[in-house]
Amino acid sequence: MRVLGTAGHVDHGKSTLVKALTGIDPDRLKEEKERQMTIDLGFAWMTLPSGEQVGIVDVPGHQDFIKNMLAGVGGIDAALLVIAADEGVMPQTREHLAILDLLQVTTGVIALTKIDLAESAEWIELVQAEVLEIVEGTVLEGAPVVPVSAVTGEGLEALRYALDRVLARVPPRLDRGRPRLPIDRAFTIVGFGTVVTGTLIDGSLRVGQEVEILPQRLEARVRGLQTHKQKIEIAQPGSRVAVNLVGVSPEEIARGDVLTIPGWLEPTQLVDAQLHYLAEAPRALRHNQQVEFFSGAAETTAFVRLLGAQSLVPGESGWVQLRLARPIPLVKGDRFIIRQPSPSLTIGGGVIVDALPRRRHRRFRSEIIQRLEILAHGTPAELILDVLDRYGPLPVREVLDKVAMPNAAALQALARLWQQGDVFCLQPDKAADCSIDTLLTSNRYITSSGGWNTLLNRIVTEVSRFHRDHPLRQGIPREMLKSRLKMETRLFNEALARAIDQGALAEVNSLVHHPDHRVQFSPDQQRSIDKVLDQFRAHPYTSPSYKEVVAWLGETVTQALIENGQLVRLSADVLILPETYAEMVAWVKRTIAERGSVNVATLRDAFNTSRKYALALLEYLDDQHITRRVGDERVLR
């Protein structure tokens, strides 16, 4: 399945040619038929001589509707540049060609239409020469030029064969398992509900699949799929698709929204990019200049931050950071167009190299420019290390998604990095079964030294902050640390295990601390503690309550004694010494071994304590999985 997009000046016969080729009138609006001019995107399809199905996106040629044109050409495989033989090259011919060049639509065919209206064969030859001149140095240099008349039918068959040959050379769209459908239309069909259309890229869609629409994060389900009015169960990447959705209304959806699977694509308002500023631009591009930004079917206002130059003169290229007025779902490798708002004119375009930069870059920083060079032109190994250094530990599948290259090349580079030790498995106790093959299926984390050191520093810094704020606490509770770091559970567990394995941190009773951290009480605090502990030694089985100890020492010191093991908290209000606890546990185990069980009364009587203390101990032992309650008795687990 291929998608062809038309391009060319207004009234050069694009829609008429599409209708002649396909039998389908792409002008669907009443106003378009009344004005005999394409205003919005139109759609048609045909079967080429080889049997290949091709969808056609017909775009408006008038300069007032260039935004609609841009919404249609973002996902095409090839262009059909239409130039009327009776008029020749016109302003929108040049602008549309520049747009195709900026979007790197790598191939196409040039249709010289209305040859039936041309003055003579010599005139047609002059127009052909002009066409060859303007496409020189562009993506359409060397493209076949086919004279044709949609009225008489002359040249139509030659055009079909030319399109067939050109499209046969276009490589198939990659299926990365991350479908994206930039939405160019949303409407309702009576009896079916909401339908959205677009050109599918980067993955397949299936009937019944759960999807989301970005940037609104609307949840929906695919009820049905159609391509060229034919029902299908699976839509393949590169095809024009109509998606019937359950769970959303067309009023909630706008052109430029993206339909995808949940959980992987993050809308962004800041992107790093390589920009080419057109030689035809009227003046130099200034830092922070406001422009109109177009990518896929989306458009918004943007501000261009020049990172390596004071300004860009027409014809120059440079590194930029674009600040978008609203969130747009974009990924690395997406191409874009910028236009000046007034007078409306296409002035440049380029490719996104980082769709989610972490911060606003400072200008003229060599390390930033160097990183952008790697993102744009680096080897697969350099790109993988950049991803892992920047994002920290990731599952292999996420690494492959972020480097945005064919999986075969990425996996080959990853295997070399693995063998060299530049990339390794995060979880230390699983090193034996860490291999690329197992990691692809297990979804476990890999990392680089740079990525791991950055994450380790985050974790250690958070623990240090807790020690600073709570010097009398043994350590930060494990769950509190995870919450403060805002880390997914599995990543946190693997990262903490590696940090402990390396000796950077330690953990006792689910309290994480620096290995050299020691609780230091003041002399006054220590004297008060000694007095309280003497009370516990004098009355080991009827010891002071938690409330009493807090009244004497304060909650912070009391909690510190519990955390460092000087007191054992059996219940909300029962504390005992660790040696008393050990003595009573030993008695419980011995008695159960001799008699088969113990209960509250036998424990109370054996130690001349109260029912409150005896019950607190037995319930604590249940919680510690030492004993198990059977009726009123306790037995060993």
C-alpha positions as CSV (number, residue, x, y, z in Angstrom):
1,M,0.0,0.0,0.0
2,R,1.4,3.4,-1.1
3,V,0.3,7.0,-0.7
4,L,0.8,9.6,-3.4
5,G,0.4,13.3,-2.8
6,T,-0.4,16.0,-5.4
7,A,1.4,19.3,-5.5
8,G,1.3,22.3,-7.7
9,H,-0.2,25.8,-8.4
10,V,-3.9,26.6,-8.2
11,D,-5.9,25.7,-11.3
12,H,-3.2,23.6,-12.9
13,G,-5.6,20.6,-12.9
14,K,-4.5,18.5,-10.0
15,S,-8.0,17.4,-9.0
16,T,-9.1,16.9,-12.6
17,L,-6.1,14.7,-13.2
18,V,-6.8,12.7,-10.1
19,K,-10.4,12.1,-11.3
20,A,-9.1,11.1,-14.7
21,L,-6.7,8.6,-13.2
22,T,-9.0,7.1,-10.6
23,G,-12.6,7.9,-11.6
24,I,-13.1,9.5,-8.1
25,D,-13.7,13.2,-7.7
26,P,-11.5,14.3,-4.8
27,D,-13.4,17.6,-4.4
28,R,-15.9,16.7,-1.8
29,L,-17.1,20.1,-0.5
30,K,-20.0,22.0,-2.0
31,E,-17.9,25.2,-2.0
32,E,-15.1,23.5,-3.9
33,K,-17.5,22.5,-6.7
34,E,-19.1,25.9,-6.8
35,R,-15.7,27.7,-7.0
36,Q,-14.1,25.0,-9.1
37,M,-11.1,25.1,-6.8
38,T,-9.8,22.7,-4.2
39,I,-10.0,24.2,-0.7
40,D,-9.3,21.2,1.6
41,L,-7.7,17.8,1.3
42,G,-9.3,15.4,-1.1
43,F,-8.8,11.6,-1.3
44,A,-8.9,9.0,-4.1
45,W,-7.3,5.7,-4.9
46,M,-6.4,3.4,-7.8
47,T,-4.7,0.2,-8.8
48,L,-1.5,0.6,-10.8
49,P,-0.6,-1.6,-13.7
50,S,1.5,-3.8,-11.4
51,G,-1.5,-4.4,-9.2
52,E,-0.1,-2.1,-6.4
53,Q,-2.8,-0.2,-4.6
54,V,-2.1,3.5,-4.2
55,G,-4.0,6.1,-2.2
56,I,-3.9,9.7,-3.4
57,V,-4.1,12.8,-1.2
58,D,-5.1,15.8,-3.4
59,V,-4.1,19.1,-1.9
60,P,-5.2,22.7,-2.6
61,G,-2.9,24.8,-4.8
62,H,-4.1,28.3,-3.8
63,Q,-1.7,30.1,-1.5
64,D,-4.6,30.9,0.9
65,F,-5.0,27.2,1.6
66,I,-1.3,26.2,2.0
67,K,-2.0,25.1,5.6
68,N,-4.4,22.5,4.3
69,M,-1.8,21.4,1.7
70,L,0.8,20.9,4.5
71,A,-1.6,18.8,6.5
72,G,-1.8,16.4,3.5
73,V,1.8,15.8,2.4
74,G,3.3,14.8,5.7
75,G,2.9,11.1,5.3
76,I,3.2,10.5,1.5
77,D,5.6,8.1,-0.2
78,A,5.9,10.1,-3.5
79,A,4.7,13.3,-5.0
80,L,2.8,14.0,-8.2
81,L,3.9,17.5,-9.1
82,V,1.3,19.0,-11.5
83,I,2.3,21.9,-13.8
84,A,0.0,23.2,-16.5
85,A,1.6,23.2,-19.9
86,D,-0.3,26.4,-20.9
87,E,1.1,28.4,-17.9
88,G,4.3,26.8,-16.9
89,V,6.0,27.2,-13.5
90,M,4.1,29.5,-11.1
91,P,4.6,30.7,-7.5
92,Q,2.9,27.8,-5.8
93,T,4.7,25.4,-8.0
94,R,7.9,26.7,-6.5
95,E,6.6,26.8,-3.0
96,H,5.1,23.3,-3.1
97,L,8.4,22.0,-4.6
98,A,10.3,23.6,-1.7
99,I,8.0,22.0,0.8
100,L,8.5,18.6,-0.8
101,D,12.2,19.2,-0.7
102,L,12.2,20.2,3.0
103,L,10.0,17.2,3.9
104,Q,12.4,14.9,1.9
105,V,9.6,13.3,-0.1
106,T,12.3,11.4,-1.9
107,T,10.7,10.6,-5.2
108,G,7.9,11.5,-7.6
109,V,6.6,12.2,-11.0
110,I,6.0,15.5,-12.8
111,A,2.8,15.7,-14.8
112,L,2.7,18.3,-17.5
113,T,-1.1,18.8,-17.7
114,K,-3.4,20.6,-20.1
115,I,-1.2,19.8,-23.1
116,D,-4.4,20.1,-25.1
117,L,-4.4,23.8,-24.3
118,A,-0.8,24.5,-25.1
119,E,0.1,26.8,-28.0
120,S,2.4,24.3,-29.7
121,A,4.7,21.4,-29.3
122,E,7.6,23.8,-29.1
123,W,5.9,25.6,-26.2
124,I,5.5,22.3,-24.4
125,E,9.3,21.7,-24.9
126,L,10.0,25.1,-23.4
127,V,7.9,24.4,-20.4
128,Q,9.6,21.0,-19.9
129,A,13.0,22.7,-20.0
130,E,11.8,25.2,-17.4
131,V,10.6,22.3,-15.2
132,L,13.9,20.5,-15.4
133,E,15.6,23.7,-14.4
134,I,13.6,24.3,-11.2
135,V,13.8,20.7,-10.0
136,E,17.6,20.6,-10.3
137,G,19.1,20.0,-6.9
138,T,15.8,19.1,-5.3
139,V,14.3,15.7,-4.4
140,L,12.5,15.7,-7.8
141,E,15.7,16.0,-9.8
142,G,15.6,13.2,-12.4
143,A,11.9,12.6,-11.9
144,P,10.1,11.6,-15.1
145,V,8.1,14.4,-16.8
146,V,4.9,13.1,-18.4
147,P,2.9,15.3,-20.7
148,V,-0.8,14.5,-20.2
149,S,-4.3,15.7,-20.8
150,A,-7.1,14.9,-18.4
151,V,-9.6,16.0,-21.0
152,T,-8.5,13.9,-24.0
153,G,-6.9,11.1,-22.0
154,E,-3.6,11.5,-23.8
155,G,-0.6,10.5,-21.6
156,L,-2.7,9.0,-18.8
157,E,-1.5,5.4,-19.3
158,A,2.1,6.6,-19.5
159,L,1.6,8.5,-16.3
160,R,0.2,5.4,-14.6
161,Y,3.2,3.4,-15.6
162,A,5.6,6.2,-14.5
163,L,4.0,6.2,-11.1
164,D,4.2,2.4,-10.9
165,R,7.9,2.5,-11.6
166,V,8.6,5.3,-9.2
167,L,6.6,3.8,-6.3
168,A,8.2,0.3,-6.9
169,R,11.5,1.9,-5.8
170,V,10.2,3.2,-2.6
171,P,11.2,1.0,0.4
172,P,8.4,-0.4,2.4
173,R,7.3,1.4,5.6
174,L,8.9,0.1,8.8
175,D,6.6,-1.5,11.3
176,R,8.1,-0.5,14.7
177,G,5.1,-1.7,16.6
178,R,4.3,2.0,17.5
179,P,1.4,3.0,15.2
180,R,0.8,6.7,14.7
181,L,-2.0,8.1,12.7
182,P,-1.8,11.9,12.3
183,I,-5.5,12.8,11.9
184,D,-6.5,14.9,8.9
185,R,-10.3,14.4,9.3
186,A,-12.8,13.6,12.0
187,F,-16.5,13.2,11.4
188,T,-19.6,11.1,12.2
189,I,-21.3,8.5,10.0
190,V,-24.9,7.8,11.0
191,G,-25.1,4.3,12.4
192,F,-21.4,4.0,12.9
193,G,-20.3,6.9,15.0
194,T,-16.9,8.7,15.1
195,V,-14.5,8.2,12.2
196,V,-11.0,9.6,11.8
197,T,-8.8,9.4,8.8
198,G,-5.1,9.7,8.1
199,T,-1.9,8.0,6.8
200,L,-0.7,5.3,9.2
201,I,3.0,5.3,10.0
202,D,5.4,3.3,12.3
203,G,3.0,0.4,13.0
204,S,-0.2,-1.5,12.4
205,L,-3.7,-1.0,13.8
206,R,-6.2,-3.8,14.6
207,V,-9.9,-4.0,15.1
208,G,-10.6,-4.1,18.8
209,Q,-7.4,-2.4,19.8
210,E,-7.3,0.1,22.6
211,V,-6.0,3.4,21.4
212,E,-5.5,7.0,22.7
213,I,-5.7,10.3,20.9
214,L,-3.0,12.9,21.7
215,P,-2.4,15.5,23.0
216,Q,-5.8,15.3,24.8
217,R,-5.1,11.7,26.0
218,L,-8.6,10.6,25.0
219,E,-9.2,6.8,25.4
220,A,-11.0,4.9,22.6
221,R,-11.3,1.5,21.0
222,V,-11.1,0.6,17.3
223,R,-14.5,-0.6,16.2
224,G,-13.7,-0.9,12.5
225,L,-11.0,-0.2,9.8
226,Q,-11.3,0.7,6.2
227,T,-8.8,1.3,3.4
228,H,-10.2,2.6,0.1
229,K,-13.8,1.8,1.4
230,Q,-12.9,-1.8,1.9
231,K,-13.3,-3.3,5.4
232,I,-10.0,-4.7,6.9
233,E,-9.0,-6.3,10.2
234,I,-5.5,-5.0,10.2
235,A,-4.2,-1.7,8.8
236,Q,-0.6,-1.8,7.7
237,P,1.9,1.1,7.9
238,G,1.9,3.4,4.9
239,S,-1.8,3.0,4.1
240,R,-4.6,5.6,4.1
241,V,-6.9,4.4,6.8
242,A,-10.4,5.3,8.1
243,V,-10.8,4.3,11.8
244,N,-14.2,3.9,13.3
245,L,-13.8,4.7,17.1
246,V,-15.8,3.9,20.2
247,G,-15.5,6.2,23.2
248,V,-14.9,9.6,21.6
249,S,-16.9,12.1,19.6
250,P,-15.6,14.1,16.6
251,E,-16.1,17.3,18.5
252,E,-13.3,16.2,20.9
253,I,-10.8,15.7,18.0
254,A,-9.1,18.2,15.8
255,R,-6.9,17.9,12.7
256,G,-3.3,17.4,13.8
257,D,-4.2,15.1,16.7
258,V,-2.5,11.8,16.7
259,L,-4.1,8.4,17.2
260,T,-1.7,5.8,18.7
261,I,-1.5,3.0,21.2
262,P,-1.4,4.1,24.9
263,G,1.6,4.7,27.0
264,W,4.5,5.5,24.8
265,L,4.1,8.8,23.0
266,E,4.6,12.0,24.9
267,P,3.3,15.4,23.5
268,T,6.0,18.0,23.6
269,Q,6.3,21.8,23.5
270,L,10.1,21.9,23.1
271,V,12.1,20.2,20.4
272,D,15.7,20.2,19.2
273,A,16.0,20.3,15.4
274,Q,18.2,20.8,12.4
275,L,16.7,23.6,10.3
276,H,17.4,24.6,6.7
277,Y,16.5,28.2,6.0
278,L,15.3,28.6,2.4
279,A,17.4,30.7,0.0
280,E,14.1,32.4,-1.1
281,A,13.4,33.7,2.4
282,P,13.1,37.5,2.4
283,R,15.4,38.3,5.3
284,A,17.6,36.7,7.9
285,L,16.1,34.5,10.6
286,R,16.4,36.1,14.0
287,H,16.8,34.4,17.4
288,N,13.4,33.9,19.1
289,Q,11.6,34.8,15.8
290,Q,7.9,33.7,15.8
291,V,6.9,31.3,13.0
292,E,4.1,29.0,12.1
293,F,5.2,25.3,12.7
294,F,3.8,22.4,10.7
295,S,4.5,18.7,11.2
296,G,2.3,15.7,10.2
297,A,-1.2,17.1,10.1
298,A,-0.5,19.5,13.1
299,E,0.2,23.2,13.1
300,T,0.9,25.7,15.9
301,T,2.9,28.9,16.6
302,A,6.5,28.4,17.5
303,F,9.5,30.5,18.5
304,V,12.9,29.6,16.9
305,R,15.8,29.6,19.4
306,L,19.1,29.7,17.4
307,L,21.7,27.6,19.3
308,G,24.8,28.1,17.3
309,A,24.4,31.4,15.4
310,Q,23.3,35.0,16.0
311,S,21.0,34.6,12.9
312,L,20.6,32.5,9.8
313,V,20.8,34.1,6.5
314,P,18.8,32.7,3.6
315,G,20.2,29.5,2.3
316,E,21.9,28.6,5.6
317,S,21.3,25.6,8.0
318,G,21.7,25.5,11.7
319,W,20.8,23.9,15.0
320,V,17.6,25.3,16.7
321,Q,15.4,24.6,19.6
322,L,11.7,25.2,18.8
323,R,9.4,26.3,21.6
324,L,5.8,25.3,20.6
325,A,2.7,27.2,21.7
326,R,0.9,24.0,22.5
327,P,1.8,20.3,23.0
328,I,2.2,18.2,19.9
329,P,3.0,14.5,19.7
330,L,6.3,14.3,17.9
331,V,9.2,11.8,17.7
332,K,12.8,11.9,16.6
333,G,13.0,11.9,12.8
334,D,9.8,13.8,12.2
335,R,10.2,16.4,9.5
336,F,8.6,19.9,9.8
337,I,8.0,23.1,7.9
338,I,8.1,26.7,9.2
339,R,6.4,29.7,7.6
340,Q,6.4,33.4,8.4
341,P,3.0,34.5,9.5
342,S,2.8,37.8,7.5
343,P,3.1,37.9,4.6
344,S,2.4,34.2,4.6
345,L,5.4,32.4,3.1
346,T,7.3,29.1,3.6
347,I,10.8,30.0,4.8
348,G,12.3,26.7,6.0
349,G,12.0,23.3,7.5
350,G,14.0,20.4,8.8
351,V,14.1,17.3,11.0
352,I,13.6,16.8,14.7
353,V,16.6,15.2,16.4
354,D,15.2,15.3,20.0
355,A,11.5,15.5,20.6
356,L,11.8,15.7,24.4
357,P,14.9,17.7,25.4
358,R,15.0,18.0,29.2
359,R,15.6,21.7,29.3
360,R,15.9,24.9,27.5
361,H,19.4,25.0,26.1
362,R,21.9,27.8,26.6
363,R,23.1,29.2,23.3
364,F,26.6,28.7,21.9
365,R,27.5,25.7,24.0
366,S,29.8,23.4,22.2
367,E,28.8,20.3,24.1
368,I,25.1,20.8,23.2
369,I,26.0,21.3,19.5
370,Q,28.2,18.2,19.6
371,R,25.3,16.1,21.1
372,L,22.9,17.3,18.4
373,E,25.5,16.3,15.8
374,I,25.5,12.8,17.2
375,L,21.7,12.7,17.3
376,A,21.5,13.7,13.7
377,H,24.5,11.9,12.2
378,G,25.9,9.6,14.8
379,T,26.6,5.9,14.4
380,P,24.1,3.4,15.9
381,A,26.4,2.8,18.8
382,E,26.7,6.5,19.6
383,L,23.0,6.9,19.4
384,I,22.4,4.0,21.8
385,L,24.9,5.3,24.3
386,D,23.4,8.8,24.0
387,V,19.9,7.4,24.8
388,L,21.1,5.4,27.8
389,D,23.3,8.2,29.1
390,R,20.4,10.6,28.9
391,Y,17.5,8.6,30.0
392,G,19.3,6.1,32.3
393,P,18.3,2.5,32.5
394,L,15.6,1.4,30.0
395,P,14.2,-1.9,28.7
396,V,15.8,-2.9,25.4
397,R,12.6,-2.3,23.5
398,E,12.4,1.3,24.7
399,V,16.0,1.8,23.6
400,L,15.2,0.6,20.1
401,D,12.2,2.9,20.0
402,K,14.2,6.0,21.0
403,V,17.1,5.6,18.7
404,A,14.6,5.6,15.7
405,M,16.6,3.4,13.3
406,P,16.0,0.0,11.8
407,N,16.0,-2.7,14.5
408,A,18.6,-4.8,12.8
409,A,21.2,-2.1,12.8
410,A,20.4,-1.1,16.4
411,L,20.6,-4.7,17.7
412,Q,23.9,-5.3,15.9
413,A,25.3,-2.1,17.6
414,L,23.8,-3.0,20.9
415,A,25.4,-6.5,20.8
416,R,28.9,-4.9,20.2
417,L,28.4,-2.5,23.1
418,W,27.3,-5.4,25.3
419,Q,30.4,-7.4,24.5
420,Q,32.6,-4.4,25.2
421,G,31.0,-3.9,28.6
422,D,29.7,-0.4,27.6
423,V,26.1,-1.5,28.1
424,F,25.2,-3.9,30.9
425,C,22.2,-5.4,32.8
426,L,21.0,-3.2,35.7
427,Q,20.0,-5.9,38.1
428,P,23.2,-7.4,39.6
429,D,22.0,-10.8,40.8
430,K,20.6,-11.6,37.3
431,A,23.9,-11.0,35.5
432,A,24.2,-14.7,34.6
433,D,21.1,-14.7,32.4
434,C,21.6,-11.3,31.0
435,S,21.9,-11.5,27.2
436,I,20.4,-9.4,24.4
437,D,18.1,-12.3,23.4
438,T,16.7,-12.8,26.9
439,L,16.4,-9.0,27.5
440,L,14.3,-8.5,24.4
441,T,11.6,-10.8,25.8
442,S,12.0,-10.2,29.6
443,N,11.6,-6.4,29.4
444,R,14.4,-6.0,32.1
445,Y,16.6,-2.9,32.3
446,I,19.9,-2.2,30.6
447,T,22.1,0.8,31.1
448,S,25.4,2.5,30.3
449,S,28.0,3.7,32.8
450,G,26.9,7.3,32.3
451,G,23.2,6.5,32.7
452,W,23.7,4.4,35.8
453,N,26.0,7.0,37.4
454,T,23.4,9.7,36.9
455,L,20.7,7.6,38.4
456,L,22.9,6.4,41.3
457,N,23.7,10.0,42.1
458,R,19.9,10.8,42.2
459,I,19.3,8.0,44.6
460,V,22.3,8.8,46.9
461,T,21.5,12.5,46.9
462,E,17.9,11.7,48.0
463,V,19.2,9.5,50.8
464,S,21.7,12.2,51.8
465,R,18.9,14.8,51.9
466,F,16.9,12.5,54.3
467,H,20.0,12.1,56.6
468,R,20.5,15.9,56.6
469,D,16.8,16.5,57.5
470,H,16.5,13.6,60.0
471,P,19.9,13.0,61.5
472,L,18.5,10.8,64.3
473,R,16.7,8.4,61.8
474,Q,18.5,5.2,60.8
475,G,17.5,5.7,57.2
476,I,14.7,6.6,54.8
477,P,11.9,4.1,54.5
478,R,12.2,2.2,51.2
479,E,8.7,3.2,49.9
480,M,9.3,6.8,50.8
481,L,12.5,6.8,48.8
482,K,10.7,5.3,45.8
483,S,7.9,7.9,46.1
484,R,10.4,10.8,46.3
485,L,12.3,9.6,43.3
486,K,9.1,9.0,41.3
487,M,10.4,5.7,40.0
488,E,8.5,2.7,38.6
489,T,8.6,-0.2,41.1
490,R,10.7,-2.6,39.1
491,L,13.3,0.0,38.0
492,F,13.5,1.2,41.7
493,N,14.1,-2.3,43.0
494,E,16.7,-3.2,40.4
495,A,18.5,0.2,40.8
496,L,18.5,-0.1,44.6
497,A,19.8,-3.6,44.5
498,R,22.7,-2.5,42.3
499,A,23.5,0.5,44.6
500,I,23.6,-1.8,47.6
501,D,25.6,-4.4,45.7
502,Q,28.2,-1.7,44.9
503,G,28.4,-0.5,48.5
504,A,27.0,2.9,47.7
505,L,24.0,2.3,50.0
506,A,22.9,-0.1,52.7
507,E,19.4,-1.3,53.8
508,V,18.3,-2.6,57.2
509,N,14.7,-3.4,58.0
510,S,13.5,-1.6,54.8
511,L,15.4,1.6,55.9
512,V,17.9,2.8,53.2
513,H,21.0,4.6,54.4
514,H,24.6,5.5,53.7
515,P,26.9,2.7,54.9
516,D,28.8,5.0,57.1
517,H,25.7,6.7,58.6
518,R,25.5,6.5,62.4
519,V,22.9,8.1,64.6
520,Q,24.6,10.4,67.1
521,F,22.7,11.6,70.1
522,S,23.7,14.7,72.1
523,P,25.1,14.2,75.6
524,D,21.8,15.4,77.1
525,Q,19.8,13.0,74.9
526,Q,22.1,10.1,75.7
527,R,21.7,10.7,79.4
528,S,17.9,10.7,79.1
529,I,18.1,7.6,76.9
530,D,20.2,5.7,79.5
531,K,17.6,6.5,82.2
532,V,14.8,5.3,80.1
533,L,16.6,2.1,79.1
534,D,17.3,1.5,82.8
535,Q,13.6,1.5,83.3
536,F,13.2,-1.2,80.7
537,R,15.9,-3.3,82.3
538,A,14.3,-3.0,85.7
539,H,10.8,-4.0,84.3
540,P,11.5,-6.1,81.2
541,Y,8.1,-7.7,81.0
542,T,6.0,-4.7,82.1
543,S,8.1,-2.0,80.4
544,P,7.1,1.6,79.8
545,S,4.7,2.3,77.0
546,Y,5.4,4.1,73.8
547,K,3.4,7.1,74.9
548,E,5.5,7.3,78.1
549,V,8.8,7.0,76.3
550,V,7.7,9.7,73.8
551,A,6.8,12.0,76.8
552,W,10.3,11.5,78.3
553,L,12.4,11.5,75.1
554,G,10.3,13.0,72.3
555,E,9.0,11.2,69.2
556,T,12.2,11.7,67.1
557,V,14.5,10.2,69.7
558,T,12.0,7.4,70.4
559,Q,11.7,6.5,66.7
560,A,15.5,6.6,66.4
561,L,15.8,4.0,69.2
562,I,13.4,1.7,67.4
563,E,15.1,2.1,64.1
564,N,18.6,1.4,65.4
565,G,17.4,-1.6,67.3
566,Q,17.7,-0.4,70.9
567,L,13.9,-0.9,71.3
568,V,11.4,-3.3,69.6
569,R,7.9,-1.9,69.0
570,L,5.5,-4.8,69.3
571,S,2.3,-2.7,68.8
572,A,1.2,0.9,68.8
573,D,1.9,1.3,72.5
574,V,4.1,-1.7,73.5
575,L,7.9,-1.5,73.5
576,I,10.5,-4.0,74.9
577,L,14.2,-4.4,74.8
578,P,15.7,-6.5,72.0
579,E,17.2,-8.9,74.6
580,T,13.8,-9.3,76.2
581,Y,12.2,-9.9,72.8
582,A,14.8,-12.6,72.0
583,E,14.3,-14.3,75.4
584,M,10.5,-14.4,75.0
585,V,10.7,-15.6,71.3
586,A,13.0,-18.4,72.4
587,W,10.6,-19.5,75.2
588,V,7.6,-19.4,72.7
589,K,9.5,-21.7,70.2
590,R,10.7,-24.0,72.9
591,T,7.2,-24.3,74.5
592,I,5.5,-25.0,71.2
593,A,8.1,-27.7,70.4
594,E,7.3,-29.3,73.8
595,R,3.6,-28.8,74.1
596,G,2.4,-28.2,70.5
597,S,1.1,-24.6,71.1
598,V,1.0,-21.6,73.3
599,N,-1.7,-19.0,74.1
600,V,-1.9,-15.6,75.6
601,A,-2.6,-16.9,79.1
602,T,0.4,-19.3,79.2
603,L,2.7,-16.6,77.9
604,R,1.4,-14.0,80.4
605,D,1.8,-16.4,83.3
606,A,5.3,-17.6,82.3
607,F,6.7,-14.0,82.4
608,N,4.4,-12.5,85.0
609,T,3.3,-9.8,82.4
610,S,-0.1,-8.5,81.4
611,R,-2.5,-9.8,78.8
612,K,-1.8,-6.6,76.8
613,Y,1.9,-7.3,76.5
614,A,1.5,-11.1,75.9
615,L,-1.1,-10.4,73.1
616,A,1.1,-7.8,71.5
617,L,4.1,-10.2,71.4
618,L,2.0,-13.1,69.9
619,E,0.4,-10.8,67.2
620,Y,3.8,-9.4,66.4
621,L,5.2,-13.0,65.9
622,D,2.2,-13.7,63.6
623,D,3.2,-10.7,61.5
624,Q,6.8,-11.8,61.4
625,H,5.7,-15.2,60.2
626,I,7.1,-17.0,63.2
627,T,3.8,-18.2,64.6
628,R,0.4,-18.8,63.2
629,R,-2.9,-18.5,65.1
630,V,-5.2,-21.5,65.3
631,G,-8.3,-20.6,67.4
632,D,-6.9,-19.2,70.6
633,E,-3.6,-21.1,70.2
634,R,-0.3,-20.2,68.4
635,V,1.7,-22.8,66.5
636,L,5.0,-22.4,64.6
637,R,4.8,-21.7,60.9
